[in-house]
Amino acid sequence: MFKQLAEAQLDPILSLSIAYREDEREQKMDLGIGVYRNSQGETPIMNAVQLAQQQVMSTQKTKAYVGLAGNEQFNQSMMDLLLSGTSAHQRSAAVQTPGASGALRMLADLMYLAEPETTVWISNPSYVNHKPVMEAAGLKVRYYPYFDPATKQVDSAAMLAALSKAGPKDVVLLHGCCHNPTGADISFADWQAITELANKNGFMPFVDIAYQGFGDGLEQDAAGLQFMADNTEEMVIATSCSKNFGLYRERTGAAIIVSDSLKEAQKAKGRILNLARSTYTMPPDHGAAIVATILNDDALTANWKQELAQMNGRLLNLRSGLVSAVQAQGSQAFNFIEQHKGMFSVTGLSPEQIGRLRDEFAIYAVGDGRINIAGLQEQQIDHLAKALITVS
């Protein structure tokens, strides 16, 4: 049977990490895979997570199944974190999922169940997993203009003109903050305009928010999503705890359904649980238990928010430091990096130039020109600046 299979294509990001590990050069730099690293090049366990983990381990008395929906305290906490203060908070339901990718798939399966002819509009470019997950669920995918390669910012006019053509059988997928891969975020005015279009044309918004707290701040990063949730009858949200809680390997995420009533949201949740039963059945508990512990303890919440703000502040400093280092060498070509948000920036470098970064400078980045600012160490800034100028 298996001899009939063609060779699988290597994942462009994960295969990059393998090549990086095998590189024996001392100054090598991994700016490919999307993880946060500190000044020592480590992805640390956050202090609040360590404390919550100790609490979970000392109080947990069983490893019995938690149920199809996962940790319900975690589910409520994620709705609180994203939707508190909005009308949507009281007409929403959540399901714990294996990471945000699990949430994307469960929501995609739910949309196919509700309307098999659904077309999901995704930004050009978008997170590498958006298109294959939607298509694997049987949905059609269509791109809308998003990133202007000349300005390295969002082309709002082209985006809104395209989305004005989306209709009742369409879903528009948006990045809640810190757009992956570009780092260019839509403005609050864009959120308002897309909300108006959704209400006028009947399409459903689908927000993937995987980097809350890595842009303008924890509350600010959810402002556009909250406006949209407050002013639409129906939308869906995929959220992740990988980055802002540092729980990458724990695969901790949630799918949230906002409907016109709690009854309708709960009905949709029930259908997701049916879908989950036929796939992974139940999500892993450990990460969700840690997040629920943190968000239901005032001291731990304050600890987590402080550390997250420090991580975000360091990201901002890395961006400004890199731009300053490039400017010090007489170039203004990468000033846009300081205006981007979150972990990533699209540099505008071609695959050939990215290849030169790897071959000549031992700097590993994704072929589409994306670099992970959060993978950079302060002592590497000058080396990266020189390399960017040399290959551009």
C-alpha positions as MATLAB code, in Angstrom:
seq = 'MFKQLAEAQLDPILSLSIAYREDEREQKMDLGIGVYRNSQGETPIMNAVQLAQQQVMSTQKTKAYVGLAGNEQFNQSMMDLLLSGTSAHQRSAAVQTPGASGALRMLADLMYLAEPETTVWISNPSYVNHKPVMEAAGLKVRYYPYFDPATKQVDSAAMLAALSKAGPKDVVLLHGCCHNPTGADISFADWQAITELANKNGFMPFVDIAYQGFGDGLEQDAAGLQFMADNTEEMVIATSCSKNFGLYRERTGAAIIVSDSLKEAQKAKGRILNLARSTYTMPPDHGAAIVATILNDDALTANWKQELAQMNGRLLNLRSGLVSAVQAQGSQAFNFIEQHKGMFSVTGLSPEQIGRLRDEFAIYAVGDGRINIAGLQEQQIDHLAKALITVS';
ca = [
       0.000    0.000    0.000;
       2.551    2.606    1.116;
       4.825    2.052   -1.862;
       2.286    4.001   -3.905;
       2.874    7.144   -1.862;
       4.947    9.989   -3.239;
       7.626   11.529   -1.055;
       6.224   14.119    1.341;
       7.391   17.684    0.897;
       9.505   18.859    3.819;
       7.997   21.558    6.017;
       9.943   24.695    5.030;
      10.257   25.999    8.587;
      10.850   22.780   10.513;
      13.390   21.531    7.950;
      15.195   24.855    8.338;
      15.681   24.136   12.049;
      17.246   20.762   11.223;
      19.719   22.409    8.842;
      20.527   25.015   11.497;
      21.289   22.370   14.125;
      23.664   20.615   11.735;
      25.546   23.845   10.923;
      28.845   23.904   12.835;
      29.645   27.612   12.364;
      29.947   29.562   15.625;
      27.992   32.663   14.589;
      24.966   30.775   13.287;
      21.565   32.322   13.872;
      18.107   30.703   13.672;
      15.532   33.326   12.644;
      13.190   30.767   11.108;
      11.013   28.871   13.579;
       8.582   31.069   15.514;
       9.655   30.783   19.130;
      10.699   33.493   21.572;
      14.286   33.333   22.810;
      15.880   35.406   25.562;
      19.267   37.148   25.505;
      20.990   33.795   26.073;
      19.245   32.211   23.112;
      16.982   30.087   25.309;
      13.209   29.691   25.258;
      12.593   29.969   29.007;
       9.762   28.686   31.140;
       7.997   31.781   32.441;
       8.124   32.295   36.200;
       4.331   32.347   36.523;
       4.195   29.080   34.580;
       6.755   27.474   36.891;
       4.787   28.521   39.963;
       1.464   27.410   38.503;
       2.982   24.105   37.413;
       4.150   23.399   40.959;
       0.670   24.211   42.230;
      -0.970   21.924   39.666;
       1.390   19.046   40.446;
       0.899   19.374   44.208;
      -2.915   19.572   44.095;
      -3.890   17.385   41.140;
      -5.146   14.042   42.432;
      -5.934   12.207   39.209;
      -4.971   11.798   35.586;
      -8.456   10.693   34.575;
     -10.012   12.072   31.393;
     -11.147   15.700   31.578;
     -13.814   15.390   28.876;
     -14.262   16.327   25.234;
     -14.313   20.085   25.931;
     -11.099   19.924   27.934;
     -10.579   22.087   31.002;
     -13.739   24.176   31.354;
     -12.071   26.603   33.761;
      -9.462   27.212   31.077;
     -12.203   27.706   28.457;
     -13.910   30.327   30.587;
     -10.586   32.024   31.325;
      -9.776   32.340   27.618;
     -13.184   33.879   26.923;
     -12.609   36.264   29.828;
      -9.161   37.210   28.529;
     -10.398   37.979   25.020;
     -13.998   39.111   25.414;
     -14.524   40.627   28.881;
     -16.359   43.922   28.639;
     -18.058   43.091   25.339;
     -21.614   42.019   24.635;
     -20.127   38.911   23.012;
     -18.848   37.670   26.379;
     -22.325   36.505   27.368;
     -23.101   34.847   24.023;
     -19.947   32.833   23.516;
     -18.783   29.267   24.095;
     -15.277   27.779   24.024;
     -13.629   24.401   23.512;
     -10.047   23.599   24.510;
      -8.042   22.348   21.533;
      -4.553   20.952   20.826;
      -3.006   24.354   20.124;
      -4.392   27.035   17.846;
      -3.894   24.719   14.856;
      -6.354   22.343   16.498;
      -8.758   25.261   16.923;
      -8.375   26.214   13.267;
      -9.204   22.686   12.183;
     -12.177   22.239   14.517;
     -13.675   25.549   13.418;
     -13.029   24.713    9.772;
     -14.768   21.351   10.217;
     -17.670   23.131   11.930;
     -18.002   25.560    9.027;
     -17.998   22.716    6.520;
     -20.686   20.964    8.546;
     -22.824   24.102    8.531;
     -22.181   25.082    4.883;
     -20.063   22.822    2.638;
     -19.827   25.594   -0.002;
     -18.019   27.954    2.369;
     -15.109   29.948    0.949;
     -12.517   31.170    3.448;
     -10.763   34.386    2.470;
      -7.210   34.584    3.817;
      -4.651   37.365    3.585;
      -1.919   37.347    0.959;
       0.434   36.307    2.496;
      -0.804   34.458    5.569;
       0.263   31.926    8.184;
       1.601   28.925    6.299;
      -0.919   26.549    7.919;
      -4.095   28.513    7.159;
      -4.621   27.327    3.579;
      -3.844   23.599    4.085;
      -5.999   23.372    7.219;
      -8.991   25.007    5.529;
      -8.616   22.859    2.425;
      -8.164   19.676    4.463;
     -11.564   20.405    6.001;
     -13.081   20.599    2.507;
     -13.414   24.380    2.338;
     -12.507   26.565   -0.615;
      -9.785   29.175   -0.097;
      -9.486   32.587   -1.697;
      -6.834   35.255   -1.055;
      -7.445   38.955   -0.424;
      -4.740   41.620   -0.960;
      -3.005   42.542    2.261;
       0.714   43.369    2.197;
       2.249   46.052   -0.002;
       5.785   44.866   -0.904;
       6.848   48.444   -1.640;
       5.828   50.051    1.660;
       6.055   46.846    3.758;
       2.716   47.871    5.292;
      -0.939   46.842    4.918;
      -2.594   47.946    1.682;
      -5.875   48.843    3.355;
      -7.573   50.196    0.236;
      -6.938   47.033   -1.791;
      -7.886   44.813    1.144;
     -11.212   46.539    1.770;
     -12.047   46.694   -1.937;
     -11.576   42.921   -2.204;
     -13.477   42.116    0.981;
     -16.423   44.203   -0.196;
     -17.068   41.322   -2.630;
     -17.328   38.659    0.126;
     -20.868   37.395    0.701;
     -23.091   35.247    2.947;
     -21.320   31.945    2.185;
     -17.913   33.462    2.840;
     -15.680   33.596    5.910;
     -12.953   36.230    6.254;
      -9.940   35.075    8.254;
      -8.084   37.861   10.062;
      -4.985   37.912   12.248;
      -5.948   39.353   15.632;
      -2.555   41.045   16.022;
       1.107   40.589   15.056;
       0.403   39.365   11.523;
       2.285   36.214   10.560;
       4.439   36.384    8.469;
       4.612   40.105    7.672;
       4.468   41.857   11.060;
       2.200   44.488    9.448;
      -1.091   44.861   11.340;
      -4.397   46.317   10.226;
      -5.446   49.515   11.980;
      -8.401   49.927   14.312;
     -10.124   51.825   11.483;
      -9.657   48.721    9.321;
     -11.279   46.578   12.018;
     -14.238   48.970   12.028;
     -14.511   48.932    8.239;
     -14.353   45.119    8.010;
     -16.987   44.855   10.743;
     -19.243   47.164    8.755;
     -18.707   45.050    5.632;
     -19.476   41.846    7.550;
     -22.794   43.265    8.724;
     -23.626   44.663    5.293;
     -22.626   41.672    3.148;
     -23.282   38.810    5.557;
     -19.857   37.158    5.694;
     -18.568   35.735    8.990;
     -15.317   36.971   10.562;
     -12.808   34.348   11.714;
     -10.030   35.731   13.922;
      -6.803   33.841   14.606;
      -5.062   35.487   17.566;
      -1.865   33.622   18.417;
       0.373   36.456   19.663;
      -1.724   38.511   22.081;
       0.634   40.588   24.219;
       3.478   40.655   21.681;
       2.252   43.741   19.786;
       1.035   46.877   21.552;
       0.178   45.113   24.813;
      -2.218   42.488   26.150;
      -5.351   44.641   26.146;
      -4.467   46.740   23.104;
      -3.814   43.657   20.963;
      -7.403   42.468   21.486;
      -9.049   45.856   20.822;
      -9.930   45.217   17.174;
     -11.204   41.706   17.882;
     -13.318   43.021   20.764;
     -14.858   45.763   18.624;
     -15.764   43.199   15.992;
     -17.199   40.761   18.566;
     -19.205   43.562   20.139;
     -20.703   44.627   16.810;
     -21.384   41.384   14.944;
     -23.893   38.641   15.667;
     -21.598   35.792   14.748;
     -17.852   35.149   14.523;
     -15.316   32.496   15.475;
     -11.915   32.806   17.165;
      -8.851   30.567   17.349;
      -6.464   31.441   20.164;
      -3.146   30.069   21.387;
      -1.134   30.016   24.618;
       2.094   28.938   22.913;
       3.685   32.373   22.708;
       2.251   34.519   25.493;
       2.494   31.731   28.080;
       5.526   30.042   26.481;
       3.667   26.712   26.383;
       4.791   25.676   22.907;
       5.129   21.934   23.452;
       2.002   21.690   25.634;
      -0.236   22.468   22.614;
      -2.682   24.679   24.480;
      -5.337   26.526   22.499;
      -9.048   27.216   22.287;
     -11.801   27.560   19.709;
     -14.372   30.220   20.605;
     -17.771   30.630   18.980;
     -19.610   33.955   19.235;
     -23.273   33.800   18.235;
     -26.389   35.904   18.626;
     -27.306   33.998   21.781;
     -25.642   31.740   24.317;
     -28.021   28.939   23.255;
     -26.778   29.072   19.656;
     -23.136   29.263   20.748;
     -23.586   26.223   22.971;
     -25.229   24.341   20.107;
     -22.203   25.016   17.923;
     -19.926   23.945   20.783;
     -21.784   20.651   20.975;
     -21.148   20.015   17.295;
     -17.428   20.749   17.769;
     -17.360   18.159   20.544;
     -18.840   15.621   18.114;
     -16.107   16.492   15.628;
     -13.411   16.253   18.286;
     -14.623   12.805   19.300;
     -13.870   11.509   15.828;
     -10.382   13.071   15.653;
      -8.227   13.624   18.763;
     -11.133   12.969   21.223;
      -9.712   15.027   24.104;
      -7.043   17.735   24.296;
      -3.963   17.442   26.570;
      -4.611   18.799   30.043;
      -1.310   20.016   31.477;
      -0.966   23.337   29.648;
      -4.618   24.248   30.114;
      -4.421   23.485   33.833;
      -1.406   25.818   34.112;
      -3.142   28.663   32.251;
      -6.336   28.243   34.268;
      -4.298   28.338   37.482;
      -2.523   31.531   36.437;
      -5.626   33.371   35.249;
      -7.611   32.480   38.371;
      -4.951   33.642   40.826;
      -4.476   37.420   41.119;
      -0.825   37.199   42.133;
       0.063   34.755   39.362;
      -1.856   36.827   36.810;
       0.068   39.952   37.817;
       3.339   38.003   37.647;
       2.508   36.687   34.176;
       1.444   40.089   32.838;
       4.633   41.697   34.120;
       6.860   39.069   32.520;
       4.907   39.197   29.249;
       5.287   42.989   29.171;
       9.039   42.596   29.703;
       9.274   40.116   26.830;
       7.317   42.475   24.604;
       9.517   45.395   25.625;
      12.590   43.405   24.684;
      11.083   42.661   21.267;
      10.543   46.370   20.694;
      14.147   47.055   21.692;
      15.416   44.385   19.309;
      13.478   45.975   16.465;
      14.730   49.487   17.180;
      18.264   48.191   17.801;
      18.355   46.376   14.456;
      17.073   49.423   12.573;
      19.641   51.641   14.309;
      22.442   49.196   13.457;
      21.439   49.188    9.785;
      21.201   52.995    9.771;
      24.649   53.239   11.378;
      26.008   51.469    8.308;
      24.436   54.075    6.043;
      21.188   52.408    4.986;
      17.532   53.314    5.531;
      16.293   50.236    3.666;
      14.985   48.361    6.708;
      13.348   51.179    8.703;
       9.971   49.431    8.339;
      11.086   46.708   10.768;
      10.580   49.128   13.651;
       6.978   49.748   12.580;
       6.038   46.068   12.460;
       4.425   44.255   15.395;
       5.140   40.964   17.116;
       7.696   38.301   16.428;
       8.008   38.496   12.646;
       8.886   40.849    9.815;
       8.942   40.204    6.094;
      12.192   41.732    4.899;
      11.476   41.833    1.187;
      14.532   39.679    0.483;
      14.265   37.175   -2.364;
      14.805   33.414   -1.901;
      18.241   33.901   -3.452;
      19.129   36.624   -0.945;
      17.824   34.462    1.908;
      20.099   31.717    0.572;
      23.049   34.095    0.743;
      22.205   34.893    4.370;
      22.461   31.185    5.122;
      25.500   30.381    3.007;
      27.630   33.459    3.719;
      26.526   34.456    7.220;
      25.017   31.297    8.804;
      21.714   33.151    9.239;
      18.692   30.905    8.724;
      15.426   32.537    7.629;
      12.326   31.375    5.760;
      12.482   31.531    1.964;
       9.612   34.038    1.743;
      11.825   36.612    3.477;
      10.333   36.321    6.958;
      12.665   36.703    9.921;
      11.824   35.962   13.534;
      12.893   39.029   15.507;
      12.162   37.084   18.701;
      14.908   34.617   17.797;
      17.543   37.349   17.777;
      20.042   37.991   20.569;
      21.339   41.457   21.353;
      24.950   40.531   20.597;
      23.912   39.336   17.128;
      22.317   42.607   15.990;
      25.380   44.085   14.282;
      26.110   40.805   12.476;
      22.529   40.625   11.180;
      22.577   44.303   10.144;
      25.756   43.811    8.149;
      24.375   40.678    6.516;
      21.093   42.363    5.521;
      22.949   45.234    3.871;
      25.390   42.912    2.109;
      22.763   40.715    0.472;
      20.203   43.448   -0.323;
];
